[in-house]
Amino acid sequence: MENLAKYNTAFLESFGIDESQLNDLEYESILEWDSVAHMGLIAEIEEAFEIELDIDDVIDFGSYIKGKEILKKYNVQI
């Protein structure tokens, strides 16, 4: 599975949303993305890419777009 598909799948499975919602998705912009679901999303992403995000990156991971930027720091190209 390519990286974009892995990334999208983490969001889709964590929040049970439609793919059309991804680009505008931000933390707490939908009911499903609360603090508990945020940690589930982070765990999905860490497992999918076999990385461990720094706590600052977990906190800054506030949107679908921002997540792509953060993953670049871990040599994950999306």
C-alpha positions in Angstrom: 0.0 0.0 0.0 1.4 3.4 -0.9 1.9 6.0 1.8 -1.0 8.2 0.9 -3.4 5.2 1.0 -1.9 4.2 4.4 -2.3 7.8 5.7 -5.9 8.1 4.5 -6.8 4.7 5.9 -5.7 5.8 9.3 -8.1 8.7 9.3 -10.9 6.8 7.7 -10.7 3.9 10.2 -10.1 6.1 13.2 -13.1 8.4 12.5 -15.4 6.4 10.3 -15.7 9.3 7.8 -15.9 9.6 4.0 -12.7 10.2 2.1 -14.2 13.4 0.7 -13.9 15.0 4.2 -10.2 14.5 4.5 -8.6 17.7 3.0 -10.6 20.0 5.3 -10.3 17.9 8.4 -9.1 19.5 11.6 -8.9 18.5 15.2 -12.4 18.8 16.8 -13.9 19.9 13.4 -16.0 16.7 13.6 -17.4 15.0 16.7 -15.4 11.9 16.1 -12.0 13.7 16.4 -11.8 14.3 20.1 -8.8 13.8 22.4 -9.3 10.1 22.8 -9.7 9.5 19.0 -6.7 11.7 18.4 -4.5 9.2 20.3 -6.1 6.4 18.4 -5.2 8.1 15.1 -1.6 8.7 16.3 -1.3 5.0 17.1 -2.7 4.0 13.7 -0.2 6.3 12.0 2.8 5.2 14.1 1.9 1.5 13.3 1.3 2.1 9.6 4.7 3.8 9.1 6.6 2.1 11.8 7.6 5.4 13.5 7.2 7.0 16.9 6.1 10.6 16.9 7.6 13.0 19.4 5.1 14.4 21.9 5.4 17.9 20.4 4.4 16.4 17.0 1.5 14.6 18.6 0.2 17.9 20.0 0.8 19.8 16.7 -0.9 17.1 14.6 -4.1 19.2 14.4 -5.2 18.6 10.8 -5.0 16.2 7.9 -2.7 18.7 6.1 -0.5 19.4 9.1 0.0 15.6 9.6 1.5 15.3 6.2 4.0 18.1 7.1 4.9 16.4 10.3 5.5 13.0 8.7 8.1 14.5 6.4 10.3 15.0 9.5 10.2 11.2 9.8 11.1 10.6 6.2 7.6 9.6 5.3 6.7 11.1 1.9 3.0 11.4 1.2 
